[in-house]
């Protein structure tokens, strides 16, 4: 179990069953005369929590909650919580949104792109410019792709055990799980032949990131981050990398402005300038995980929490948006989160137990898109999306397409 950060130990704050005293007013307020209806954001509604400045002369009845009751002091009491009939209404834990939503099996229109009998177990995937790529770790270890609008997958490469897939330009890059090496396949003519780029790279899906021009990775067995310019990678040659930093064990990276931000195993989130120099602590959170960025904001996974962290303002400007669901009601913390990406005004992410969820970037709402059966394994949490579907890996065995939005 990974370490937990300073956010732990929160208590559940129900917005629902409020019965707080209303603000005192001689004339009273219409809020007590009509209790607020149950909100879709807080189970049970919030009638008594926010309404109820009744003058004490009449008790109105709200749409789904009791109105304020007469009170000799002249100030009505708040109405009882309203009834919320939304079965997927989230819960808020100390301001953090915990999503609810349907089982994958209950969602109409889900398509199975691949199954074990067809391709072997699915381990990693990548969506690039409308084309879906995935690795099937079966008897032959193959990479496949499904172009936008196509009905049949196309074989990209044979004999490839790929933990992480990245497509840039006319090449598909991947980390070979067997050799701890960085390799690529040309997409110009398929199926392609794997080419070795560099040996000695961090295994699994940890520490591999690419822009349109450069590739960043964690070397093995050394620490830190190295970089390769993609336009210098010639076929049949082993590339020479440039060391960006020797600090830390990167788990995930993202580029924002002139800095590369990364999660360092059990050491929080760090930043290093692309021009080099010493890495610095960006924010010290426990259980650091995946991260993503917009123009001025980072979204960080810290254990079971998704945190919105503006680049300016330091940790004081951070907001905890979402929290993972509990495996059991008796647990104090939720399951860990993974693979966040900003889509419009939402951040879509995975829970390590499988759920695919979203939370509004202002934290006002969150929902589970689908509760997808999954193993707690690093490679299984990747997802991709196009204009019609979100693609997820189900229990290592299937690649599913879920209608969205």
N, C-alpha and C positions, 0 to 999 in steps of 0.2 A: 504493500500500500504506500502510495507516495505521500509526502508530507502535506499538511494542510496549512493554509495561510491564516492571516490575522482576521479574516472575515468570519471565521467559524464561530459557532455558538450563538447563532441568531435564534430568535424566538418567532413563532408564527403570529402575525398580526392580522386578525380578521377585520376586514372593512365591513363585514356583513352584518353582524348582530349588534350594531351600536345602540346604545341607549343613553348616550351622553347628554348632559344638561345643555339646554339651548342657551344662546346668548340672551341676556336680560334686556328687555325692551318694554317700555310702557305700552306702546301701541301694538307690540307683537309683530309677527311676520307670517306671511302666507305659507312659509315653509312648513310650519307645524300643522297647518290645515290640510295639507296634502302631502303624505309621505312619498319620498322618492321611490321610483320603481327599482327592482333589482337590476344591478348593472351586470353586463356581460363580462366585465373585467374582475369582479369580485363576487365569489359565490355567496348567494343569499342576498345580494343587493346591499345598498348602503343607506337605507332610509333614515335610520336613527343616528347614524354616524355623522351626517352632515346637515340634516334638516331638523327643524324643531324649535323655532323661536315663536311659539304660539303664545298669544296674550293671556291664555288661561280662561277664555270665555266660551270657546267652541272646540270640538275635537273633530277635525276633518278626517276623512278616510282617503288615503292615497291609492293609486292604482294597484299596488301590490304590498303595501305596508300600512300599519295603523298610523293615524295622524297623531299630533300632539295631544296630550291629556291636560284637562284643567289643573292648574297649579295655583295655590293661594298666593304665591310670590309674584304672580303676573308673568312668569316665564314658563312656557310649555316644555314638557320633556320630549326628547326625540322619539320618533316613531320606531317601531320594531323593524328589523331587517326585512326587506322584500324577498319575494320568492323568485329565484332565477331558474328558468327552465332550460338553460343552455347546458347540455351535458358535458361540453368541452370547455367550459369557462375555466380559466387558469386560477391558480392560487398565488397570492403574493406573500412571500416570506421576507419580512423586513424591507419591503420595497422591491424585492427581486421577483421577477415573474417566473412561475413554474408552470410549464405548458401541459395541456391535456389534449387528447385527440384520439382518433379511431385506430383500430388495428388495420394492418395492411390488408388482411383478408376481407375486411368490410368495405373497402374502397372500390367503387365500380370503375371499370376501364383500365385496370392495371394490366400491363403487358409483360410477359417474360421474354427478355431478349436472348438469354442463354440459360441453359440448365446443364447439370452434370453429364447427362447422357449425350449432350451435344458437344460441349467444349471442355469439360473438366471444371474444377473449382475456380471461381473467379477471385482474384486477389487484389488487383488494383485497376483503376480506371482514370481516364482523362478526357475531358470535353474540350475540343479546340476547333473554333470557327465552324461550329455546327456539326462536327464529326465526333463520334464517340469511339474512344480507343479503350481496350481492356486486355488484361493478361489472364489467360486460362491455364491454371497450374495443374494440368492433367498428365496423361502418359507422355505427351509430346511437348508440353510447355510451349504454348503459342500465344501470339499477340494478334488480336482481331480488331477490325474497325467497322463501324456502321455509319455511312455518310447520311447527311440530312436527306430525307425523302426516300432513302433506299429501303428495300424490304429484306435483303439478304446481306449478312455480314461478309466481309472480305478479309482473307488471311494476310496479315502484315509480315509475320516472321515465324519461323519454326525453331524449336530448340532453345527458347529464350525463357529464362526464369527471372522475371522483372518485378521488383518491389515497387518502384516508383516510375511512372510514365510521364514524360514531358514532351510535347510537340512544339517545335519551333522551326519555322521555315519549312524546308523540304525534308526534315529529319525528325525521327522519333528517338528521344534519348531515354535511357533507363539505367537503373542500378541493377547489376546482375547479382542476385542473391547467392549464387553459388561461388562466385569468384571475387566478391567485393570489388567489382570494377565498374567503371562508367563506360557504357557502350551506346551505339546508335545504329539505326536502320534507315536507309534512304527510302523515302516514300515515292520516289520517281517511278519505280517499277516494282510491283509487288507479285509474290512475296519477296522481301528484301533479304540481304545477307548481313548479319550482325558485324559491326566493326568495333574493335577495341579502341577506346580513346585514352583511358588512363586506368591504371591499377591503383588499389589502395584508396578506397572511398568508404565512408560510413555506410553501414548496412541498413536494411529495412527502408522505411520511408523517411527516416530522420535526415535532416540537413541537406536537402536538395531543392534548389530554387533557381528559376531562370527568368530573365527579361528577354526582350527580342534580340539582344546583342550579346548578353553575357550569361554564363552559368556559374552558380555559386554552390559549393558543396563542402561537406565536412570530410576532411581527410581521415584516413585510417592507417595506423593506430594513433596518429597525432591528434591534438586538439585544435580548435580554431576553425577558420573558414578560409578556403582557397577559391580562386576564381579563374575562369577560362573565357577568353573571347571567342564566341562561336564562329566568327569568320576566319579564325586561324586554325580551325580543326580540319586538317587535310586527311583525306582517305588514306588508310594504311599507315598512318604515323601516330605515335604516342605524343600527346600534347604536354606541354610544359605549363604548369599552373603558377599563378602569382598568389602569394600569401597575403590575405587581407588582415587577418588577426590570428594570433595563437591562443586567444583567450576563450576558454570554455568548451563545452560539449553541446553544440547547437542541435536543437530538436526540430525547429521550424524557423523560417526566415520570411521577411517581406521587405520590400524597398519602398521608402517614402522620402521624396526629395533627394538629398545628397547623402542620406544615411541608410545603412542596412540595419534593420532591427531583427533581433532573434531571441528565442527562448533558450536559456542555458540551463541544462539539467540541474535542478535543485538550487539554482542561483538566480532566479528571477529573469527579467527581460533586460537585454542589453542593446546598445547601439554602437555602431562603428562607422566612421566616415568612409566613403568610397575612395577617398584620397589616401586612406591609411591612417595609422596612429593607434593609440590605445583605445580599447573598447571601454565603454562606460555603462554603469548601471542606469537603465532608463526608468524602471520601476521595480521595486523589490517585492515580488509576489511569490508565494510558495506554490508548489506543484505547477510550474509553468508548462504550457502546452502550445497548441497552434495559435496563430495570429493572422490577421489580415488588416488592410489599411484602406482608407479613402484619402482624399486630398489633404486632410489636416487631422485625422483621427485614426488611432489604432484600436482594434477590437481584439482583446486578449483572452485566451482561455487560461484560467487558473483553477485547476482541479474541477470542481463541479460548477464553476461560475464563469459567465461571460461578462467581461468588463469593458466598458467604453472609456478609452483613455485619450483625451485630446493631447496632441503633441505639446501644446503650450499649456502651462498651468501646473504641471507636475501631478503627483499623486492626489493632491487636494481636489483636482478637477475630475477625478475618476468617478464613474457611475457603474454600479453593478446592475446589469440589465436582466439577466436570466440565471436561473439555478437549475441543476439537474434534478430529476425525480428520484425519490427514494426507492431502493429495491424492496425495503421492508419499512413498515411504519415506525418501527422502533429505532431506525438509524437516525443519527444526528445530521448526517450530510447526504447529499445526493450523489448520483453517479457522475463520473467525469464527462466532460464535453469535448468535442473535437471538430475540426474542419469548418471554421466559420467563413462565411463569404457574404458581403453586402450586396443585396439585390433590391434596388429602389430604396424604400424606407424600411426595409427589413434586413435582419441578419439571419441567414439560414445556417443551421449547424446540425451536428449529430450528437446524440447521447451514446456513450460507449456500449450501452445495452441495446442499441439499435434504432431508437426513435429518431426520426428526421423532423426537425422543428424550426420555427422562426420566432423572432421577437422583434417588435418595432424598435427602431433606433432610439426612440425616446423612452422606451421601456413601458409604454402604456398598455401593451397587449402582447400576448404570445400564444402560440398554438402548436400542437403536434400535427404535422402534415400526415404522417403515418408511423405507427409503431411497427418497425421492421425487425423481425427476428435477426439477431446478430451475435457473434462471439466477441468477447472483449479482446480484440486483437488489433494492432495498429493499422494493418493494411485494409481492414474491412470498412472503415468509416469514410472512405472517399465517396464523393458524389459529384454529379455533373447535371447540367440542365440546358435545355433549349427552349424554344418558344412554347412548347406544348407539354413537355415532360420533365420530371426530375428522375435521374437514374441513380439507383442505389444497389449496393451489394447485400444480399440476404443470406446470412449464415454461411458465407464462403461458397455457397452452392449455386446461387442464381443471380442474374443481373436483371433487375426489375425496372420498368418504366412506369412512373406514377403520374397521372394527369395533374398538371399544375399550370396556371392557377385555377 
